[in-house]
Each structure stands twice: as structure tokens, then as C-alpha cells.
Amino acid sequence: MHWLFGDQLGPHFTRPSDDGGPARDTPLLMIEARSVFRRRRFHRAKAHLVLSAMRHRAAELGDRVTYVRADTYREGLARAAGDSPVTVHHPTSYAALRLVCSLPRVTVGPARGFLVPLGDFAAWADGRGGERLRQEDFYRWVRRGHELLMDGDEPAGGRWNLDHDNRRPPPRDSAVLDVPRPYRPQEDEIDEEVRRDLDRWEKDGDVSFTGRDGPRLFPATRTEARAALKRFVEHRLSTFGPYEDAVLAADPVLSHSLLSAPLNLGLLDPAECVERAESAWRDGLAPLNSVEGFVRQIAGWREYVWQLYWYFGEQYRDRNALGHTAALPDWWNDLDAGAVRARCLSTVLAQVRDTGWTHHIPRLMVLGGHALQRGWDPAAVTDWFHRNFVDGYDWVMVPNVVGMSQYADGGRMTTKPYTTGGAYLNRMSDLCGPCPYRPGDRTGERACPYTVGYWSFVDRHRARLARNHRTVQSVRQLDRLGDLAEVRRRQRALGDSPP
Ligand code: FAD
């Protein structure tokens, strides 16, 4: 038997190849383990999506698959496979890898769904001393190795990085970006069954969820995932680059692809995504700055994050270089957007509550930035992101939150902490306008919680930030503030309450 985890659902997980994979007629096994949902309080839209995707895949595979509903993976495996040998592709978390390695008759094959084998990355990183690895170097190495957007030995268009053509603020004359709407799937009877099951589990008091389980917004099948990729490449990719970092209250998606969920379920392979985007540029359907920006996200960032998760080792998740220990307050855990007055945070928290998704900048600057400024425990912040995002899995959350967003690794992944005052949010979004706080104010009744939080963060970590050439300027500016005592007082007054 070959075992498919719930994030190994695409054809590249059942295809035989030189490095392993099940033969064409190998029976398949899928296990729906209830204990996964009991252990943690997931967003209900995420639970819905994963179960829907697994059940849709099982329906497609028909008699070839044994689909077991069990309490735990161990129990499901014993019931379905008994003493027979089982193969599985390398799972996506340390916990799952430990589990499969501890089972006597299970053979673990190589990972699928990424561009670079883990061993190749380890050799590349070891060759650089293993420390201070740079995503930009990795990205160029992947582009060369996979001949992505290359003209011979040179990057297509002559430059590796077209960021300065991107990252525009949102248009000021419109509440939404003028682009065709993204692909959204139609629910079917499998979704109805999933919803009934989740209702029952909640009613029985067996599990508890966060968020709202509205109509399913993300692909659950390969057909849906391919339709989403096609729509993005044909209608939305051309505006992806310029508005990558912009935020609009009434248009949470802008030109983003919404492909992280199907990619992380294994419904899409990253190679097909970047190849489709490159073809769109070569066919004159999308400009290079947008295509390069998208390829960088998938072949650069996504791939890098996956590799670092394994390369940095299991202890990386416990890093806490800034010594942040505060617990997450209930209003945050409950996604209680209504309790928050700061318009940016309230808007973004409502997006997470209603859909289990928001794009990169709200994750990094609004949610992650606030957690960092408040000094919340990075492990708890990682767990919160993991549970509440439809695309959240251990491998992708640990580096993105511990490393990129909370700087808990002390700079192993990024060169400086990502946190900002209200001025950046005001420049890159339309969120500040009707907010009761003013982005420029750091004292007084209308002081922006992000501006106060930013200066308090620099103040608390001044010694560390003064040693870093990328942040020393912030410390110098802090030293010139005449009202620091009042800033400190305002930050203390906030306590645990929503801003
Ligand atoms: P687009 O903006 O359209 O980007 C295209 C693709 O690039 C995404 O689909 C994704 O597959 C990939 N990508 C880009 N950046 C990253 C990155 N840093 N890490 C991994 N993939 C990346 N992404 C997840 O897939 N799952 C997560 O749980 C997740 N958690 C995050 C938590 C924090 C605090 C931060 C700062 C980022 C996180 N990201 C995560 C990365 C990124 O925010 C999402 O991939 C992206 O917002 C998903 O929306 P999209 O598909 O429309 O992305």
C-alpha cells in the first residue's frame, strides 16, 4: 500500500518515478484522523477545506483507495494495512516524519511538491557555512538550475530582481483594484457532508473551532486548482507585481493568486505554476516585472521556507532570541475583530475570521507586527497562525513566523525585524483614513497603536538594534524623541486589551 497524507493530493504524489513513488496499480491508503482536530483549535474553514480535499480525492481514486476514518493515524494504519508493508512520501512536518519513521513496516520515499531535493539544498547551504544564508542567492541558484526566466546564462530582461518596478501603493481613487475577480469554486455534496460532520463534532463537544465556515473559497480538487491557476495567469498575473504590497480594506485579494492553499495541499506542483507564468511572459500576455515577482514568490520564497524548515532542524521552532513570553489575549485567540478599534487590525482580523486568509503584508506588518510589538511568545504566535490560516502547515509557519515575522531566531533568516509604525501602513493601504487613531501620532488620545508599538519595540531592544547596521538608524531616531516617557506610558496602558 502507498499512504497519502492530506497534503499529498495531486497526481505527482501517485506517479511512479525513478526515485520512488507507487506503481500504477499499487493500492492507496488515506487516513482521516479525528485526533488531529481534537489536539488544536483550528479555523473551521481550514478544517472544511482539508477534509473536503481529502474526500474529493478519495472519490476520484475510487476502488484504488482505502479511506479510513480513525481516531489516530496509528489506529487507521493498523486497521487498513495490518502487517503489510507501506510506502509514503516524505511528510511535511517533523511530527509526521517521526511518526512514519517509528512505524516498523513503513518506508519513507523522497519529498514531492518542491523544486529542489532536500539534500541538494543542504549541500548548497553547507557550502555557504550554513549561517546568514540569503534568499536572493538561493533564488538565483534555483533560477539557473531550473532554467527559469533565463536567457542563456543571464536573467531574462537583464536583471534578477524587478522589485523596484513593483511594490506600488494602492490606487487612491478606487476602493478596489480594477482586475477580474479571482476563481472561486462551487461547493457540492461532499462539502455538504463535511459541513454536517463538523456541525456534529462541534455539537458533541468533541472539537472546537475558530472563525466562520462560509462558502468554500479555495480549490479542493485538482480540476479546481488548475482552473484557479489558469484564471490567475490569464487575467490577474499582469497586475500582480505592482500591487504585491498594497492593502485595500474592501479588496483583500487585489491581484494575489490565492494559490497557496492548493499548492500546500499538493493539488498543484510549483513547477507548473512558474512554467505557466513564464509562458505568459514569453507569449506577451504579462509583463516581466509581474512574472518575475510571482516566480520569486514560488521558486524563491516558498521553496526557501520549505528548505529552511528542514535545514535549521527541529529546535528552530523554540527559538526566542528577543525573550518574548507574553500570552496571547482571548480577543486575539477568538479572532474578535469587533473588539478592536484600530481599523487596520480590526479589518485584517475580520478577514482571517471570515476566510482564514489574508495576503502577505497584512500577515507580516499588521498581524505579525502587532504580536512582535506586544512581546507575545513566538511559539504561541506560530501556533495561532498555523491554526487560523487555510494554507498554514508546520513547515511553512515555523520559518515565516519564528524567523521572518517574530525575529525569534535573532536574524538567522532575515537581516532585521519586520515591524513598522502607522506611517508605512498609511502609505501602503487605505486602512488609516477613517481610523480613530492617527498614524503620525505617538502620544495623546489618538496615538496610533502601531506607531507607539514600534517605538516601544525599538526602546525595549535598543541594544540589539544598535548593533545591526540595518536598524541602528531607528535607535538614533529614538534617541531624538523628546516624548519617550509618554510613549512608554501609552504602551504600558494598553496592557492586554485590544487597541
Ligand atoms: P501570492 O502573493 O499570490 O504569492 C504566490 C505564492 O508564493 C503563494 O501562493 C505561496 O505559495 C508563495 N509564497 C510567497 N511568499 C511565501 C512565503 N513567505 N512562504 C511560503 N510561500 C510563499 N504561506 C503559506 O503558504 N502558508 C502559511 O501558513 C503562511 N504563513 C505566513 C505567515 C506569516 C507571518 C507570513 C509573513 C507569511 C506567511 N505565508 C504563508 C506566506 C504568504 O503570506 C502566503 O503564501 C500568501 O499570502 C498566500 O496568498 P497567495 O497564494 O495569494 O500568495
Residues whose N, C-alpha, C, O or C-beta is under 5 A from the ligand:
A	BS01	FAD	H256 S257 L258 L259 S260 L263 Q297 I298 W301 R302 V305 T358 H359 H360 R363 L364 G368 F389 D391 G392 Y393 V396 M397 N400 V401 S405
